[in-house]
Each structure stands twice: as C-alpha cells, then as structure tokens.
Amino acid sequence: MKKLLIAFVLLIFISTSCKKSDRLTAENVPATIIFTGAIAADGFGFLIKIDGSGTSYHADNLPVDFQKDKLPVIVSYGLLNTKYSCGLLSNNISVIKIDAISMK
C-alpha cells in the first residue's frame, strides 16, 4: 500500500510539473500594421508585419484603434496553431492572439 501511495504522489508531481505551453509567445516586438485590401475583394484585411523578419500575421483581436495602414506598433502576442485564408487564394497566414499592443 505504501508503494502505491508513493507511486500515486510521484505521478501527480510529474503531471503538474511538466506543463507544455500551447502556443509560442513573443513580447514587446516592433511591428507595423499593414492593410492588404478588403476581405470582400480577396484581400487579407489588416495584418501585423514584424519588423526585421518581414513575417506577417493575422490577428483575430486587433483593436479598431489600431486598424490603420502603416501604423508602427509594439506588440506582445502568442502564435496560435491555426491558419487564416481568404477567398480563393491559397496563401494561409499564421494567426496570432494579441496580448498587448501600443503605438511606437
């Protein structure tokens, strides 16, 4: 019985100590909001282009106040496991969830 109790406690300890994050995160990254065209016209709407890398992401939760073309921002975000596609284009863009955003 004692061995079973020790094994149970050890199992609980291992399962709670090894948490894997469900997304990659980045904090305080300089970026630029870009407008790629209206979604109704097969554009991607507003994207967040990371300065330096040139990688662009679609953010499901981009605040209206930041929906301005060529707006420089500082953003903290988490990369989700989903892709955003629009219309007939086969360009799938990675989706992020914005944790914090501010103007440069």
N, CA, C and O atoms as a Tinker XYZ file with bonds, in Angstrom:
   416  protein
     1  N      0.815000   -1.187000    0.000000    73     2
     2  CA     0.000000    0.000000    0.000000    64     1     3
     3  C      0.865000    1.260000    0.000000    63     2     4     5
     4  O      0.531000    2.257000   -0.639000    81     3
     5  N      1.987000    1.197000    0.730000    73     3     6
     6  CA     2.872000    2.344000    0.804000    64     5     7
     7  C      3.499000    2.639000   -0.561000    63     6     8     9
     8  O      3.646000    3.801000   -0.941000    81     7
     9  N      3.867000    1.585000   -1.298000    73     7    10
    10  CA     4.439000    1.759000   -2.637000    64     9    11
    11  C      3.417000    2.375000   -3.594000    63    10    12    13
    12  O      3.764000    3.212000   -4.427000    81    11
    13  N      2.185000    1.967000   -3.471000    73    11    14
    14  CA     1.120000    2.518000   -4.307000    64    13    15
    15  C      0.913000    3.997000   -4.020000    63    14    16    17
    16  O      0.728000    4.784000   -4.948000    81    15
    17  N      0.940000    4.379000   -2.771000    73    15    18
    18  CA     0.785000    5.777000   -2.386000    64    17    19
    19  C      1.952000    6.616000   -2.902000    63    18    20    21
    20  O      1.741000    7.725000   -3.393000    81    19
    21  N      3.164000    6.109000   -2.799000    73    19    22
    22  CA     4.343000    6.823000   -3.308000    64    21    23
    23  C      4.256000    6.975000   -4.826000    63    22    24    25
    24  O      4.555000    8.043000   -5.360000    81    23
    25  N      3.856000    5.929000   -5.512000    73    23    26
    26  CA     3.715000    5.995000   -6.971000    64    25    27
    27  C      2.644000    7.009000   -7.364000    63    26    28    29
    28  O      2.816000    7.747000   -8.334000    81    27
    29  N      1.549000    7.051000   -6.624000    73    27    30
    30  CA     0.472000    7.999000   -6.914000    64    29    31
    31  C      0.939000    9.443000   -6.706000    63    30    32    33
    32  O      0.661000   10.307000   -7.539000    81    31
    33  N      1.635000    9.707000   -5.618000    73    31    34
    34  CA     2.149000   11.052000   -5.343000    64    33    35
    35  C      3.166000   11.452000   -6.413000    63    34    36    37
    36  O      3.152000   12.589000   -6.886000    81    35
    37  N      4.033000   10.539000   -6.790000    73    35    38
    38  CA     5.021000   10.807000   -7.834000    64    37    39
    39  C      4.339000   11.099000   -9.171000    63    38    40    41
    40  O      4.768000   12.000000   -9.892000    81    39
    41  N      3.311000   10.373000   -9.506000    73    39    42
    42  CA     2.565000   10.604000  -10.743000    64    41    43
    43  C      1.913000   11.985000  -10.744000    63    42    44    45
    44  O      1.947000   12.675000  -11.763000    81    43
    45  N      1.333000   12.392000   -9.650000    73    43    46
    46  CA     0.730000   13.718000   -9.545000    64    45    47
    47  C      1.797000   14.793000   -9.684000    63    46    48    49
    48  O      1.583000   15.788000  -10.378000    81    47
    49  N      2.925000   14.612000   -9.046000    73    47    50
    50  CA     4.008000   15.592000   -9.127000    64    49    51
    51  C      4.508000   15.746000  -10.556000    63    50    52    53
    52  O      4.702000   16.868000  -11.024000    81    51
    53  N      4.716000   14.653000  -11.243000    73    51    54
    54  CA     5.213000   14.699000  -12.628000    64    53    55
    55  C      4.188000   15.354000  -13.547000    63    54    56    57
    56  O      4.559000   16.168000  -14.392000    81    55
    57  N      2.927000   15.023000  -13.406000    73    55    58
    58  CA     1.904000   15.571000  -14.304000    64    57    59
    59  C      1.682000   17.063000  -14.099000    63    58    60    61
    60  O      1.315000   17.758000  -15.047000    81    59
    61  N      1.892000   17.573000  -12.896000    73    59    62
    62  CA     1.690000   19.002000  -12.664000    64    61    63
    63  C      2.947000   19.824000  -12.909000    63    62    64    65
    64  O      2.849000   21.035000  -13.106000    81    63
    65  N      4.099000   19.219000  -12.904000    73    63    66
    66  CA     5.334000   19.986000  -13.074000    64    65    67
    67  C      5.753000   20.122000  -14.531000    63    66    68    69
    68  O      6.613000   20.948000  -14.836000    81    67
    69  N      5.198000   19.368000  -15.411000    73    67    70
    70  CA     5.599000   19.380000  -16.820000    64    69    71
    71  C      4.484000   19.969000  -17.688000    63    70    72    73
    72  O      3.873000   19.258000  -18.486000    81    71
    73  N      4.229000   21.236000  -17.533000    73    71    74
    74  CA     3.208000   21.890000  -18.343000    64    73    75
    75  C      3.839000   22.377000  -19.636000    63    74    76    77
    76  O      4.856000   23.070000  -19.613000    81    75
    77  N      3.249000   22.025000  -20.739000    73    75    78
    78  CA     3.729000   22.468000  -22.040000    64    77    79
    79  C      2.824000   23.602000  -22.519000    63    78    80    81
    80  O      1.599000   23.484000  -22.489000    81    79
    81  N      3.431000   24.687000  -22.954000    73    79    82
    82  CA     2.659000   25.822000  -23.450000    64    81    83
    83  C      1.988000   25.437000  -24.763000    63    82    84    85
    84  O      2.575000   24.738000  -25.589000    81    83
    85  N      0.755000   25.897000  -24.949000    73    83    86
    86  CA     0.024000   25.557000  -26.167000    64    85    87
    87  C      0.313000   26.519000  -27.306000    63    86    88    89
    88  O     -0.242000   26.368000  -28.395000    81    87
    89  N      1.182000   27.520000  -27.074000    73    87    90
    90  CA     1.499000   28.454000  -28.143000    64    89    91
    91  C      2.851000   29.110000  -27.894000    63    90    92    93
    92  O      3.310000   29.210000  -26.756000    81    91
    93  N      3.468000   29.547000  -28.962000    73    91    94
    94  CA     4.706000   30.302000  -28.862000    64    93    95
    95  C      4.362000   31.752000  -28.599000    63    94    96    97
    96  O      3.378000   32.261000  -29.136000    81    95
    97  N      5.149000   32.423000  -27.785000    73    95    98
    98  CA     4.853000   33.804000  -27.454000    64    97    99
    99  C      6.035000   34.702000  -27.773000    63    98   100   101
   100  O      7.180000   34.254000  -27.828000    81    99
   101  N      5.742000   35.963000  -27.978000    73    99   102
   102  CA     6.754000   36.993000  -28.188000    64   101   103
   103  C      6.289000   38.244000  -27.468000    63   102   104   105
   104  O      5.099000   38.559000  -27.461000    81   103
   105  N      7.233000   38.961000  -26.860000    73   103   106
   106  CA     6.865000   40.146000  -26.093000    64   105   107
   107  C      7.604000   41.376000  -26.600000    63   106   108   109
   108  O      8.787000   41.316000  -26.935000    81   107
   109  N      6.884000   42.493000  -26.649000    73   107   110
   110  CA     7.444000   43.800000  -26.999000    64   109   111
   111  C      8.211000   43.787000  -28.320000    63   110   112   113
   112  O      9.365000   44.211000  -28.393000    81   111
   113  N      7.550000   43.297000  -29.347000    73   111   114
   114  CA     8.151000   43.176000  -30.676000    64   113   115
   115  C      7.745000   44.382000  -31.523000    63   114   116   117
   116  O      6.556000   44.687000  -31.617000    81   115
   117  N      8.708000   45.077000  -32.143000    73   115   118
   118  CA     8.338000   46.164000  -33.047000    64   117   119
   119  C      7.711000   45.599000  -34.321000    63   118   120   121
   120  O      8.215000   44.638000  -34.903000    81   119
   121  N      6.615000   46.205000  -34.739000    73   119   122
   122  CA     5.885000   45.713000  -35.911000    64   121   123
   123  C      5.179000   46.883000  -36.579000    63   122   124   125
   124  O      5.184000   48.005000  -36.072000    81   123
   125  N      4.569000   46.599000  -37.732000    73   123   126
   126  CA     3.810000   47.596000  -38.475000    64   125   127
   127  C      2.488000   46.986000  -38.902000    63   126   128   129
   128  O      2.449000   45.869000  -39.419000    81   127
   129  N      1.407000   47.717000  -38.687000    73   127   130
   130  CA     0.093000   47.282000  -39.167000    64   129   131
   131  C      0.023000   47.633000  -40.650000    63   130   132   133
   132  O      0.301000   48.766000  -41.041000    81   131
   133  N     -0.351000   46.652000  -41.472000    73   131   134
   134  CA    -0.493000   46.914000  -42.903000    64   133   135
   135  C     -1.889000   46.496000  -43.362000    63   134   136   137
   136  O     -2.462000   45.526000  -42.866000    81   135
   137  N     -2.417000   47.252000  -44.318000    73   135   138
   138  CA    -3.721000   46.921000  -44.887000    64   137   139
   139  C     -3.477000   46.285000  -46.246000    63   138   140   141
   140  O     -2.859000   46.895000  -47.118000    81   139
   141  N     -3.962000   45.058000  -46.430000    73   139   142
   142  CA    -3.697000   44.306000  -47.653000    64   141   143
   143  C     -4.874000   44.294000  -48.612000    63   142   144   145
   144  O     -4.833000   43.619000  -49.641000    81   143
   145  N     -5.914000   45.030000  -48.284000    73   143   146
   146  CA    -7.099000   45.060000  -49.127000    64   145   147
   147  C     -8.292000   44.473000  -48.395000    63   146   148   149
   148  O     -8.153000   43.698000  -47.449000    81   147
   149  N     -9.454000   44.862000  -48.856000    73   147   150
   150  CA   -10.694000   44.401000  -48.235000    64   149   151
   151  C    -10.850000   42.889000  -48.389000    63   150   152   153
   152  O    -10.533000   42.319000  -49.433000    81   151
   153  N    -11.333000   42.270000  -47.354000    73   151   154
   154  CA   -11.545000   40.817000  -47.381000    64   153   155
   155  C    -12.555000   40.448000  -48.460000    63   154   156   157
   156  O    -12.434000   39.400000  -49.093000    81   155
   157  N    -13.549000   41.306000  -48.672000    73   155   158
   158  CA   -14.560000   41.052000  -49.697000    64   157   159
   159  C    -13.956000   41.036000  -51.096000    63   158   160   161
   160  O    -14.537000   40.459000  -52.015000    81   159
   161  N    -12.799000   41.662000  -51.263000    73   159   162
   162  CA   -12.129000   41.703000  -52.570000    64   161   163
   163  C    -10.894000   40.793000  -52.576000    63   162   164   165
   164  O     -9.928000   41.060000  -53.290000    81   163
   165  N    -10.929000   39.732000  -51.787000    73   163   166
   166  CA    -9.848000   38.743000  -51.674000    64   165   167
   167  C     -8.562000   39.301000  -51.083000    63   166   168   169
   168  O     -7.482000   38.761000  -51.325000    81   167
   169  N     -8.670000   40.379000  -50.309000    73   167   170
   170  CA    -7.530000   40.846000  -49.534000    64   169   171
   171  C     -7.532000   40.131000  -48.195000    63   170   172   173
   172  O     -8.434000   39.343000  -47.908000    81   171
   173  N     -6.544000   40.398000  -47.389000    73   171   174
   174  CA    -6.468000   39.784000  -46.066000    64   173   175
   175  C     -6.813000   40.766000  -44.955000    63   174   176   177
   176  O     -6.662000   40.443000  -43.777000    81   175
   177  N     -7.275000   41.965000  -45.316000    73   175   178
   178  CA    -7.596000   42.955000  -44.296000    64   177   179
   179  C     -6.325000   43.494000  -43.666000    63   178   180   181
   180  O     -5.335000   43.731000  -44.358000    81   179
   181  N     -6.350000   43.686000  -42.359000    73   179   182
   182  CA    -5.192000   44.196000  -41.631000    64   181   183
   183  C     -4.320000   43.043000  -41.161000    63   182   184   185
   184  O     -4.810000   42.063000  -40.600000    81   183
   185  N     -3.025000   43.175000  -41.398000    73   183   186
   186  CA    -2.046000   42.202000  -40.935000    64   185   187
   187  C     -1.021000   42.914000  -40.069000    63   186   188   189
   188  O     -0.869000   44.133000  -40.141000    81   187
   189  N     -0.327000   42.148000  -39.260000    73   187   190
   190  CA     0.756000   42.675000  -38.442000    64   189   191
   191  C      2.058000   42.141000  -39.027000    63   190   192   193
   192  O      2.305000   40.935000  -39.016000    81   191
   193  N      2.888000   43.048000  -39.539000    73   191   194
   194  CA     4.163000   42.682000  -40.145000    64   193   195
   195  C      5.270000   42.953000  -39.129000    63   194   196   197
   196  O      5.469000   44.089000  -38.699000    81   195
   197  N      5.976000   41.907000  -38.758000    73   195   198
   198  CA     7.036000   42.013000  -37.762000    64   197   199
   199  C      8.252000   42.681000  -38.395000    63   198   200   201
   200  O      8.765000   42.221000  -39.415000    81   199
   201  N      8.709000   43.773000  -37.778000    73   199   202
   202  CA     9.871000   44.488000  -38.293000    64   201   203
   203  C     11.112000   43.593000  -38.228000    63   202   204   205
   204  O     11.295000   42.842000  -37.271000    81   203
   205  N     11.946000   43.681000  -39.242000    73   203   206
   206  CA    13.179000   42.903000  -39.276000    64   205   207
   207  C     13.023000   41.563000  -39.963000    63   206   208   209
   208  O     13.837000   41.212000  -40.817000    81   207
   209  N     11.993000   40.805000  -39.609000    73   207   210
   210  CA    11.820000   39.477000  -40.209000    64   209   211
   211  C     10.942000   39.521000  -41.447000    63   210   212   213
   212  O     11.075000   38.678000  -42.335000    81   211
   213  N     10.039000   40.506000  -41.511000    73   211   214
   214  CA     9.129000   40.603000  -42.646000    64   213   215
   215  C      7.972000   39.623000  -42.579000    63   214   216   217
   216  O      7.164000   39.572000  -43.507000    81   215
   217  N      7.867000   38.845000  -41.511000    73   215   218
   218  CA     6.780000   37.888000  -41.353000    64   217   219
   219  C      5.494000   38.630000  -41.014000    63   218   220   221
   220  O      5.491000   39.528000  -40.172000    81   219
   221  N      4.407000   38.253000  -41.669000    73   219   222
   222  CA     3.109000   38.878000  -41.419000    64   221   223
   223  C      2.160000   37.876000  -40.784000    63   222   224   225
   224  O      2.171000   36.690000  -41.114000    81   223
   225  N      1.340000   38.370000  -39.868000    73   223   226
   226  CA     0.370000   37.548000  -39.156000    64   225   227
   227  C     -1.005000   38.200000  -39.209000    63   226   228   229
   228  O     -1.127000   39.422000  -39.298000    81   227
   229  N     -2.031000   37.368000  -39.153000    73   227   230
   230  CA    -3.399000   37.848000  -38.989000    64   229   231
   231  C     -3.718000   37.780000  -37.507000    63   230   232   233
   232  O     -3.453000   36.769000  -36.857000    81   231
   233  N     -4.288000   38.857000  -36.968000    73   231   234
   234  CA    -4.686000   38.881000  -35.559000    64   233   235
   235  C     -6.201000   38.955000  -35.478000    63   234   236   237
   236  O     -6.814000   39.901000  -35.972000    81   235
   237  N     -6.794000   37.959000  -34.857000    73   235   238
   238  CA    -8.245000   37.948000  -34.701000    64   237   239
   239  C     -8.738000   39.057000  -33.790000    63   238   240   241
   240  O     -9.891000   39.476000  -33.890000    81   239
   241  N     -7.885000   39.533000  -32.910000    73   239   242
   242  CA    -8.324000   40.500000  -31.902000    64   241   243
   243  C     -7.596000   41.849000  -32.016000    63   242   244   245
   244  O     -7.274000   42.462000  -30.999000    81   243
   245  N     -7.338000   42.308000  -33.236000    73   243   246
   246  CA    -6.716000   43.611000  -33.445000    64   245   247
   247  C     -7.733000   44.705000  -33.113000    63   246   248   249
   248  O     -8.776000   44.790000  -33.761000    81   247
   249  N     -7.439000   45.552000  -32.102000    73   247   250
   250  CA    -8.393000   46.599000  -31.736000    64   249   251
   251  C     -8.641000   47.579000  -32.885000    63   250   252   253
   252  O     -7.748000   47.831000  -33.694000    81   251
   253  N     -9.834000   48.119000  -32.951000    73   251   254
   254  CA   -10.229000   49.046000  -34.017000    64   253   255
   255  C     -9.304000   50.265000  -34.048000    63   254   256   257
   256  O     -8.983000   50.770000  -35.123000    81   255
   257  N     -8.881000   50.731000  -32.891000    73   255   258
   258  CA    -7.999000   51.904000  -32.822000    64   257   259
   259  C     -6.667000   51.694000  -33.538000    63   258   260   261
   260  O     -6.000000   52.662000  -33.904000    81   259
   261  N     -6.278000   50.443000  -33.739000    73   259   262
   262  CA    -5.001000   50.127000  -34.373000    64   261   263
   263  C     -5.169000   49.685000  -35.832000    63   262   264   265
   264  O     -4.190000   49.295000  -36.468000    81   263
   265  N     -6.353000   49.738000  -36.352000    73   263   266
   266  CA    -6.605000   49.334000  -37.733000    64   265   267
   267  C     -6.347000   50.506000  -38.673000    63   266   268   269
   268  O     -7.266000   51.074000  -39.261000    81   267
   269  N     -5.049000   50.852000  -38.797000    73   267   270
   270  CA    -4.605000   51.947000  -39.655000    64   269   271
   271  C     -3.399000   51.473000  -40.443000    63   270   272   273
   272  O     -2.465000   50.906000  -39.875000    81   271
   273  N     -3.415000   51.702000  -41.747000    73   271   274
   274  CA    -2.325000   51.261000  -42.611000    64   273   275
   275  C     -1.013000   51.955000  -42.246000    63   274   276   277
   276  O     -0.982000   53.159000  -41.991000    81   275
   277  N      0.058000   51.181000  -42.227000    73   275   278
   278  CA     1.426000   51.650000  -41.964000    64   277   279
   279  C      1.602000   52.229000  -40.567000    63   278   280   281
   280  O      2.430000   53.117000  -40.361000    81   279
   281  N      0.835000   51.735000  -39.616000    73   279   282
   282  CA     0.926000   52.200000  -38.236000    64   281   283
   283  C      2.017000   51.419000  -37.498000    63   282   284   285
   284  O      1.913000   50.198000  -37.373000    81   283
   285  N      3.072000   52.101000  -37.002000    73   283   286
   286  CA     4.114000   51.411000  -36.240000    64   285   287
   287  C      3.629000   51.111000  -34.823000    63   286   288   289
   288  O      3.068000   51.980000  -34.155000    81   287
   289  N      3.848000   49.881000  -34.372000    73   287   290
   290  CA     3.366000   49.443000  -33.062000    64   289   291
   291  C      4.420000   48.589000  -32.355000    63   290   292   293
   292  O      5.400000   48.146000  -32.954000    81   291
   293  N      4.184000   48.379000  -31.076000    73   291   294
   294  CA     4.909000   47.400000  -30.274000    64   293   295
   295  C      3.856000   46.382000  -29.846000    63   294   296   297
   296  O      2.819000   46.749000  -29.295000    81   295
   297  N      4.125000   45.107000  -30.100000    73   295   298
   298  CA     3.104000   44.088000  -29.855000    64   297   299
   299  C      3.684000   42.911000  -29.077000    63   298   300   301
   300  O      4.825000   42.503000  -29.294000    81   299
   301  N      2.877000   42.378000  -28.169000    73   299   302
   302  CA     3.157000   41.116000  -27.494000    64   301   303
   303  C      2.055000   40.164000  -27.914000    63   302   304   305
   304  O      0.876000   40.517000  -27.881000    81   303
   305  N      2.435000   38.961000  -28.308000    73   303   306
   306  CA     1.432000   38.063000  -28.881000    64   305   307
   307  C      1.800000   36.605000  -28.665000    63   306   308   309
   308  O      2.921000   36.262000  -28.291000    81   307
   309  N      0.816000   35.771000  -28.915000    73   307   310
   310  CA     1.003000   34.329000  -28.905000    64   309   311
   311  C      0.636000   33.780000  -30.270000    63   310   312   313
   312  O     -0.414000   34.121000  -30.816000    81   311
   313  N      1.482000   32.942000  -30.821000    73   311   314
   314  CA     1.234000   32.314000  -32.116000    64   313   315
   315  C      0.314000   31.117000  -31.918000    63   314   316   317
   316  O      0.628000   30.199000  -31.160000    81   315
   317  N     -0.820000   31.135000  -32.602000    73   315   318
   318  CA    -1.794000   30.056000  -32.482000    64   317   319
   319  C     -1.513000   28.963000  -33.509000    63   318   320   321
   320  O     -0.718000   29.161000  -34.427000    81   319
   321  N     -2.144000   27.845000  -33.358000    73   319   322
   322  CA    -1.962000   26.715000  -34.276000    64   321   323
   323  C     -2.959000   26.732000  -35.419000    63   322   324   325
   324  O     -3.258000   25.685000  -35.992000    81   323
   325  N     -3.475000   27.897000  -35.758000    73   323   326
   326  CA    -4.456000   27.993000  -36.834000    64   325   327
   327  C     -3.910000   28.853000  -37.963000    63   326   328   329
   328  O     -2.980000   29.636000  -37.773000    81   327
   329  N     -4.494000   28.698000  -39.121000    73   327   330
   330  CA    -4.125000   29.481000  -40.302000    64   329   331
   331  C     -5.338000   30.279000  -40.757000    63   330   332   333
   332  O     -6.479000   29.848000  -40.589000    81   331
   333  N     -5.078000   31.438000  -41.330000    73   331   334
   334  CA    -6.133000   32.306000  -41.852000    64   333   335
   335  C     -6.014000   32.315000  -43.366000    63   334   336   337
   336  O     -4.951000   32.619000  -43.906000    81   335
   337  N     -7.088000   31.989000  -44.045000    73   335   338
   338  CA    -7.096000   32.061000  -45.501000    64   337   339
   339  C     -8.347000   32.807000  -45.934000    63   338   340   341
   340  O     -9.366000   32.808000  -45.244000    81   339
   341  N     -8.243000   33.434000  -47.084000    73   339   342
   342  CA    -9.340000   34.279000  -47.525000    64   341   343
   343  C     -9.606000   34.031000  -49.005000    63   342   344   345
   344  O     -8.676000   33.994000  -49.811000    81   343
   345  N    -10.850000   33.865000  -49.351000    73   343   346
   346  CA   -11.230000   33.699000  -50.751000    64   345   347
   347  C    -10.599000   32.477000  -51.390000    63   346   348   349
   348  O    -10.442000   31.434000  -50.756000    81   347
   349  N    -10.244000   32.624000  -52.648000    73   347   350
   350  CA    -9.688000   31.511000  -53.409000    64   349   351
   351  C     -8.172000   31.418000  -53.312000    63   350   352   353
   352  O     -7.568000   30.495000  -53.859000    81   351
   353  N     -7.556000   32.367000  -52.620000    73   351   354
   354  CA    -6.101000   32.362000  -52.510000    64   353   355
   355  C     -5.647000   31.209000  -51.630000    63   354   356   357
   356  O     -6.299000   30.867000  -50.644000    81   355
   357  N     -4.525000   30.619000  -52.001000    73   355   358
   358  CA    -4.008000   29.504000  -51.216000    64   357   359
   359  C     -3.013000   29.961000  -50.162000    63   358   360   361
   360  O     -2.410000   29.137000  -49.474000    81   359
   361  N     -2.840000   31.278000  -50.032000    73   359   362
   362  CA    -1.922000   31.802000  -49.025000    64   361   363
   363  C     -2.552000   31.668000  -47.650000    63   362   364   365
   364  O     -3.491000   32.392000  -47.320000    81   363
   365  N     -2.049000   30.763000  -46.862000    73   363   366
   366  CA    -2.516000   30.621000  -45.492000    64   365   367
   367  C     -1.576000   31.417000  -44.601000    63   366   368   369
   368  O     -0.363000   31.208000  -44.623000    81   367
   369  N     -2.131000   32.318000  -43.827000    73   367   370
   370  CA    -1.343000   33.178000  -42.959000    64   369   371
   371  C     -1.521000   32.701000  -41.528000    63   370   372   373
   372  O     -2.635000   32.394000  -41.104000    81   371
   373  N     -0.421000   32.639000  -40.784000    73   371   374
   374  CA    -0.490000   32.240000  -39.383000    64   373   375
   375  C     -1.281000   33.270000  -38.588000    63   374   376   377
   376  O     -1.264000   34.463000  -38.892000    81   375
   377  N     -1.971000   32.784000  -37.565000    73   375   378
   378  CA    -2.834000   33.630000  -36.746000    64   377   379
   379  C     -2.185000   33.821000  -35.376000    63   378   380   381
   380  O     -1.630000   32.888000  -34.794000    81   379
   381  N     -2.271000   35.060000  -34.877000    73   379   382
   382  CA    -1.779000   35.354000  -33.542000    64   381   383
   383  C     -2.907000   35.905000  -32.683000    63   382   384   385
   384  O     -3.908000   36.410000  -33.191000    81   383
   385  N     -2.725000   35.798000  -31.382000    73   383   386
   386  CA    -3.624000   36.434000  -30.411000    64   385   387
   387  C     -2.805000   37.520000  -29.738000    63   386   388   389
   388  O     -1.774000   37.241000  -29.125000    81   387
   389  N     -3.263000   38.753000  -29.851000    73   387   390
   390  CA    -2.548000   39.876000  -29.260000    64   389   391
   391  C     -2.788000   39.898000  -27.759000    63   390   392   393
   392  O     -3.929000   39.913000  -27.296000    81   391
   393  N     -1.685000   39.899000  -27.002000    73   391   394
   394  CA    -1.778000   40.024000  -25.548000    64   393   395
   395  C     -1.694000   41.486000  -25.120000    63   394   396   397
   396  O     -2.347000   41.900000  -24.162000    81   395
   397  N     -0.877000   42.269000  -25.844000    73   395   398
   398  CA    -0.747000   43.707000  -25.566000    64   397   399
   399  C     -0.259000   44.396000  -26.844000    63   398   400   401
   400  O      0.525000   43.829000  -27.605000    81   399
   401  N     -0.730000   45.614000  -27.066000    73   399   402
   402  CA    -0.309000   46.374000  -28.225000    64   401   403
   403  C     -0.308000   47.865000  -27.864000    63   402   404   405
   404  O     -1.191000   48.349000  -27.155000    81   403
   405  N      0.704000   48.578000  -28.369000    73   403   406
   406  CA     0.786000   50.020000  -28.150000    64   405   407
   407  C      1.469000   50.650000  -29.357000    63   406   408   409
   408  O      2.152000   49.970000  -30.123000    81   407
   409  N      1.278000   51.950000  -29.515000    73   407   410
   410  CA     1.934000   52.660000  -30.603000    64   409   411
   411  C      3.394000   52.893000  -30.242000    63   410   412   413
   412  O      3.742000   53.041000  -29.071000    81   411
   413  N      4.245000   52.924000  -31.267000    73   411   414
   414  CA     5.676000   53.190000  -31.040000    64   413   415
   415  C      5.862000   54.601000  -30.573000    63   414   416
   416  O      6.991000   55.025000  -30.327000    81   415
